[in-house]
């Protein structure tokens, strides 16, 4: 039991990425909200080993998936102070800060 938010299709249309929070949690609490993926037919639902976004910024830590399966999201800068735009590959690798604070 719980709720899903911020659903995003993969570039190939075969998977849906989303955030899931268990019903026992405080609504949108970043410490328990995790990124998940499921096949478009409902099979193979599983949590990701990394977050699609930065839970330190705001509830649901929104993200967007581009046509090349590259993810854009808002996060803290390298000092942990300012909100900036980051990108990464859909597997969580190659994180890059693309704007200045």
Buried (B, 14 or more C-beta within 10 A) or exposed (E): EEBEBBEBEBBEEEBBBBBBBEEEBEEBEBEBBBBBBBEEEEEEEEEBEEBBBBBEBEBBBBBEBEEEBBBBBBBBBEEEEEBBEBBBEBEBEEBEBEEEE
